[in-house]
Amino acid sequence: MRWRWFLAGVIVFPLIAGAVTWLVLKTRTDGWSARMPPTRFEAWLAAEARSLSMPAEAIRRMNPVSGSPAVLAEARAHWADHCAICHANDGSGDTPMGKQMFPPAPDMRQPPTQRMTDGELFYVIENGIRLTGMPGWGAAGDDEQDSWKLVRFIRHLPILTAQELLEMETLNPKSPEELKEEQAEREFLNGGQPQEHAIHQHH
């Protein structure tokens, strides 16, 4: 039995030492910038961190919330207001924030996410994922229903309709510049002058 452990050590230790040496050399050469695309090793490490941090009980949890149209509508609005800034309305992760994450926000319509159990998705929403940009949104005393509803919406992402996406765009948070532009448009349509034009004439 001892020789098996010895043999495993002889094989595994050089692999670990080689990986650490490569990582040190790469860091000295290229730096440790999050602007660099993650390597396969880093992507694997993030995935393993998620798997190892997932309690077995969490994986087996069933979603207590129905997938009714009302639940999906509520979850869709929540997603557009809170989640889309990183994950995009359609779950693709194709946003400035999502693409700058390290590793980038995944396309949640694809099998790596859709193969996860409802319990796994719920756990990630509530607790986040170490070594990634995904924070944990759960807190003691919070109602878990919102997270379970988001799980239902994540399941719905692959079949999201164009009409649903248009509705979500109206619910996305607006930047100060966008709010100012909308205000100017409203003033113009109401018969007044756009704010910037009015200020220019006043001076």
Residue pairs with C-beta under 8 A, 6 or more apart in sequence:
19 41
23 41
30 36
34 100
34 102
35 100
38 46
38 102
38 103
38 104
42 103
43 103
45 131
46 103
46 129
46 131
46 132
49 129
49 130
49 131
49 132
50 124
50 129
50 130
50 132
53 127
53 129
53 130
54 120
54 123
55 123
58 119
58 120
58 122
58 123
59 117
59 119
59 120
59 123
60 117
60 119
61 117
61 118
61 119
61 122
61 123
62 118
62 119
63 118
63 122
63 148
63 151
63 152
64 148
65 71
65 145
65 148
65 149
65 151
65 152
66 152
67 152
67 155
67 156
71 149
71 152
72 152
72 153
72 156
74 149
75 146
75 149
75 150
75 152
75 153
76 153
76 156
76 164
76 167
76 168
77 168
77 171
78 146
78 149
78 150
78 153
79 87
79 89
79 150
79 153
79 168
80 89
80 167
80 168
80 169
80 171
80 172
81 171
81 172
81 173
83 150
84 95
84 168
84 172
85 95
85 97
85 98
85 172
85 173
86 93
86 95
86 97
86 98
86 101
86 105
86 133
87 93
87 95
87 98
87 105
87 108
88 94
88 95
88 98
88 105
89 160
89 165
89 168
89 169
89 172
90 109
90 157
90 160
90 165
91 107
91 108
91 109
91 113
91 154
91 157
91 160
92 107
92 108
92 109
93 99
93 104
93 105
93 106
93 107
93 108
95 105
97 105
98 104
98 105
99 105
101 132
101 133
102 132
102 133
103 132
105 133
106 112
106 113
107 113
108 114
108 154
108 157
109 157
109 158
113 121
113 154
114 154
114 155
114 158
116 124
118 148
118 151
118 155
121 150
121 151
121 154
122 144
122 147
122 148
122 151
124 134
125 136
125 137
125 138
125 147
125 150
125 151
126 136
126 137
126 138
126 144
126 147
127 136
127 138
128 134
128 135
128 136
128 137
137 147
138 144
138 147
174 182
180 195
183 195
184 194
184 195
184 196
185 194
187 193
187 194
187 195
188 194
192 198
193 201
